[in-house]
Amino acid sequence: MKVLAAMSGGVDSAVAAARAVEAGHDVVGVHLALSRMPGTLRTGSRGCCTIEDSSDAQRAANIIGIPYYVWDFSERFKLDVVDDFIAEYAAGRTPNPCMRCNERIKFAALLEKALDLGFDAVATGHYATIVTDDLGNRELHRASAWAKDQSYVLGVLTAEQLAHSMFPLGATPSKALVRAEAAERGFSVANKPDSHDICFIPDGDTRGWLAEKVGTATGDIVERDGTVIGSHEGAHAYTVGQRRGLNLGVMAEDGRRRFVLEVKPATNTVVVGPKEALAIAEIAGSRFTWAGRAPEHPEAAFDCEVQIRAHADPVPAVAQVVTVGEERLDGGSRELVIRPNEPLIGVSPGQTAVVYIGTRVLGQTTIDRTTSAVPITVDSAAG
């Protein structure tokens, strides 16, 4: 096969490209220039897709002996990932930019261009596996090393995208083995730190970065009954489940810590309350997709597991697709509704819920709404 290897400049993508070559594929390496500031340099494990990363990818490609190119996707990245991130926070939601990047850049824009140029597949250094069932359908599964498994951030992939994806590292038992292999191959990135945090906010100051983009505006921090107990300089700086940085001027009557329960951008208000109020009994989203073959009857409730963060533990749940607003002329819209067997803690609209059956990624949805496991009554709100 003719394979385009996405080379980020890290150890995983370098080894993945080398393995694709050894598997007999005709491989070309490509680095995606996503930063609109080409002079930006990486700082340790913060930031990615910089000049330093491009140079590291170039050196690895030279050692492997494959052609190497840099493709400028910075404008598409700004529109589809960065601007989306800003808009979601401004709307009081908590987005996952890695999901959007995989969905709209690496496995949409990049894959589309690769197919147009005659490539059969795109290979990346993600830790996940693709399994073909008895009918020839490709399924996305967890990697063999659960500690490094990245199937969650790939949950946005569709059947068509899986048909043209390769993950050469999926069966590798540990990251240490990948680093050892990189060292044996002579890659300078063998001991390069993994990138973390948000790549386009390399200093890690998300609140400060958002303040520059959205601006600041003083608003109230309130209890669930509306009592004002503090102030803030912008609701976009807060997310559901947050405890630190509230700077409340009034102690709770029971002396317990408060957590962010809801962000209301329309009124620039942040609602706080006790930890138990973070418990969520149901989540739902209309922007859902299936990673491979869809369930035969998704309208019938089915057992599954749901994962709401990249490194969260999966939770047993029941899911089904339901139609809402059926009285409308357009027939209403469809939602993927997920009810965990035990309440989820600190879930915010904007997050991604990935549904698993065993090790298989069945699909995902961006969470539009949540239902509390602890309904608030007038008495409890007042007391």
Secondary structure as UniProt FT lines:
FT   STRAND          2..6
FT   HELIX           11..22
FT   TURN            23..24
FT   STRAND          26..33
FT   TURN            38..39
FT   TURN            44..45
FT   HELIX           51..64
FT   STRAND          68..72
FT   HELIX           74..77
FT   HELIX           78..82
FT   HELIX           83..90
FT   TURN            91..92
FT   HELIX           97..101
FT   HELIX           102..109
FT   HELIX           110..116
FT   TURN            117..118
FT   STRAND          121..123
FT   STRAND          128..132
FT   TURN            134..135
FT   STRAND          138..142
FT   HELIX           146..148
FT   HELIX           152..154
FT   TURN            155..156
FT   HELIX           159..162
FT   TURN            163..164
FT   STRAND          165..166
FT   TURN            168..171
FT   HELIX           175..185
FT   TURN            188..191
FT   TURN            199..200
FT   TURN            202..203
FT   HELIX           206..214
FT   STRAND          219..222
FT   TURN            224..225
FT   STRAND          228..232
FT   HELIX           235..237
FT   TURN            240..241
FT   TURN            244..245
FT   TURN            253..254
FT   STRAND          259..264
FT   TURN            265..268
FT   STRAND          269..273
FT   HELIX           275..278
FT   STRAND          279..285
FT   STRAND          287..290
FT   TURN            298..299
FT   STRAND          302..307
FT   TURN            310..311
FT   STRAND          315..324
FT   TURN            326..327
FT   TURN            329..330
FT   STRAND          333..340
FT   STRAND          344..345
FT   TURN            349..350
FT   STRAND          352..357
FT   TURN            358..359
FT   STRAND          360..366
FT   STRAND          369..372
FT   HELIX           378..382
//
